[in-house]
Amino acid sequence: MTQAAHTQHATIHGHVTYTPGDGAPIVIPEGPVELITSPDSTTLSWSVEDDIVGSAAIPKDQYNQYVRDGKIRLTKH
Protein backbone atom coordinates (compact mmCIF):
# COMPACT_ATOMS: atom_id res chain seq x y z
CA MET A 1 0.00 0.00 0.00
CA THR A 2 1.40 3.44 -0.91
CA GLN A 3 1.24 6.48 1.33
CA ALA A 4 -0.73 9.50 0.16
CA ALA A 5 0.91 12.91 0.03
CA HIS A 6 0.45 14.85 3.24
CA THR A 7 0.41 18.66 3.72
CA GLN A 8 1.97 20.42 6.73
CA HIS A 9 3.15 23.90 7.65
CA ALA A 10 6.60 24.82 8.92
CA THR A 11 9.05 27.67 9.29
CA ILE A 12 12.53 27.85 7.80
CA HIS A 13 15.16 28.84 10.40
CA GLY A 14 18.68 28.95 9.03
CA HIS A 15 20.46 27.93 5.84
CA VAL A 16 18.21 25.58 3.81
CA THR A 17 18.93 24.94 0.14
CA TYR A 18 17.74 22.89 -2.79
CA THR A 19 19.59 21.96 -5.96
CA PRO A 20 17.62 22.18 -9.21
CA GLY A 21 18.84 19.51 -11.61
CA ASP A 22 22.61 19.79 -12.00
CA GLY A 23 22.63 23.46 -10.99
CA ALA A 24 24.09 25.26 -8.00
CA PRO A 25 22.26 25.11 -4.64
CA ILE A 26 19.60 27.81 -4.18
CA VAL A 27 18.69 29.18 -0.73
CA ILE A 28 15.11 28.87 0.49
CA PRO A 29 14.30 32.10 2.38
CA GLU A 30 13.65 32.03 6.12
CA GLY A 31 9.98 32.21 7.07
CA PRO A 32 6.79 30.18 6.67
CA VAL A 33 6.54 27.33 4.16
CA GLU A 34 3.95 24.75 3.19
CA LEU A 35 5.21 21.18 3.00
CA ILE A 36 3.82 18.36 0.92
CA THR A 37 5.47 15.11 1.93
CA SER A 38 5.56 11.94 -0.11
CA PRO A 39 7.44 8.69 0.53
CA ASP A 40 10.61 9.80 -1.30
CA SER A 41 10.65 13.63 -1.14
CA THR A 42 9.20 16.77 0.38
CA THR A 43 8.01 19.76 -1.65
CA LEU A 44 8.36 23.16 0.01
CA SER A 45 6.33 26.19 -1.15
CA TRP A 46 6.78 29.78 0.03
CA SER A 47 5.80 33.34 -0.90
CA VAL A 48 8.56 35.47 -2.41
CA GLU A 49 6.40 38.54 -3.08
CA ASP A 50 2.65 39.22 -3.22
CA ASP A 51 2.05 37.33 -6.47
CA ILE A 52 5.23 35.21 -6.63
CA VAL A 53 5.53 31.77 -5.05
CA GLY A 54 8.68 29.65 -4.79
CA SER A 55 8.64 25.87 -4.80
CA ALA A 56 11.28 23.16 -4.43
CA ALA A 57 11.37 19.40 -3.95
CA ILE A 58 14.12 17.99 -1.74
CA PRO A 59 14.98 14.34 -1.07
CA LYS A 60 13.51 12.78 2.07
CA ASP A 61 16.96 12.27 3.68
CA GLN A 62 17.92 15.93 3.18
CA TYR A 63 14.54 17.10 4.55
CA ASN A 64 14.89 14.86 7.63
CA GLN A 65 18.39 16.25 8.28
CA TYR A 66 17.09 19.85 8.12
CA VAL A 67 14.34 18.93 10.63
CA ARG A 68 16.86 17.23 12.97
CA ASP A 69 19.13 20.31 12.74
CA GLY A 70 16.21 22.64 13.60
CA LYS A 71 16.44 24.44 10.24
CA ILE A 72 12.90 23.34 9.32
CA ARG A 73 10.55 23.58 12.28
CA LEU A 74 7.13 22.03 11.91
CA THR A 75 4.17 24.13 13.03
CA LYS A 76 2.07 22.53 15.73
CA HIS A 77 -1.70 22.82 15.26
C-alpha positions as CSV (number, residue, x, y, z in Angstrom):
1,M,0.0,0.0,0.0
2,T,1.4,3.4,-0.9
3,Q,1.2,6.5,1.3
4,A,-0.7,9.5,0.2
5,A,0.9,12.9,0.0
6,H,0.4,14.9,3.2
7,T,0.4,18.7,3.7
8,Q,2.0,20.4,6.7
9,H,3.2,23.9,7.6
10,A,6.6,24.8,8.9
11,T,9.1,27.7,9.3
12,I,12.5,27.8,7.8
13,H,15.2,28.8,10.4
14,G,18.7,28.9,9.0
15,H,20.5,27.9,5.8
16,V,18.2,25.6,3.8
17,T,18.9,24.9,0.1
18,Y,17.7,22.9,-2.8
19,T,19.6,22.0,-6.0
20,P,17.6,22.2,-9.2
21,G,18.8,19.5,-11.6
22,D,22.6,19.8,-12.0
23,G,22.6,23.5,-11.0
24,A,24.1,25.3,-8.0
25,P,22.3,25.1,-4.6
26,I,19.6,27.8,-4.2
27,V,18.7,29.2,-0.7
28,I,15.1,28.9,0.5
29,P,14.3,32.1,2.4
30,E,13.6,32.0,6.1
31,G,10.0,32.2,7.1
32,P,6.8,30.2,6.7
33,V,6.5,27.3,4.2
34,E,4.0,24.8,3.2
35,L,5.2,21.2,3.0
36,I,3.8,18.4,0.9
37,T,5.5,15.1,1.9
38,S,5.6,11.9,-0.1
39,P,7.4,8.7,0.5
40,D,10.6,9.8,-1.3
41,S,10.7,13.6,-1.1
42,T,9.2,16.8,0.4
43,T,8.0,19.8,-1.6
44,L,8.4,23.2,0.0
45,S,6.3,26.2,-1.2
46,W,6.8,29.8,0.0
47,S,5.8,33.3,-0.9
48,V,8.6,35.5,-2.4
49,E,6.4,38.5,-3.1
50,D,2.7,39.2,-3.2
51,D,2.1,37.3,-6.5
52,I,5.2,35.2,-6.6
53,V,5.5,31.8,-5.1
54,G,8.7,29.7,-4.8
55,S,8.6,25.9,-4.8
56,A,11.3,23.2,-4.4
57,A,11.4,19.4,-4.0
58,I,14.1,18.0,-1.7
59,P,15.0,14.3,-1.1
60,K,13.5,12.8,2.1
61,D,17.0,12.3,3.7
62,Q,17.9,15.9,3.2
63,Y,14.5,17.1,4.6
64,N,14.9,14.9,7.6
65,Q,18.4,16.3,8.3
66,Y,17.1,19.9,8.1
67,V,14.3,18.9,10.6
68,R,16.9,17.2,13.0
69,D,19.1,20.3,12.7
70,G,16.2,22.6,13.6
71,K,16.4,24.4,10.2
72,I,12.9,23.3,9.3
73,R,10.5,23.6,12.3
74,L,7.1,22.0,11.9
75,T,4.2,24.1,13.0
76,K,2.1,22.5,15.7
77,H,-1.7,22.8,15.3
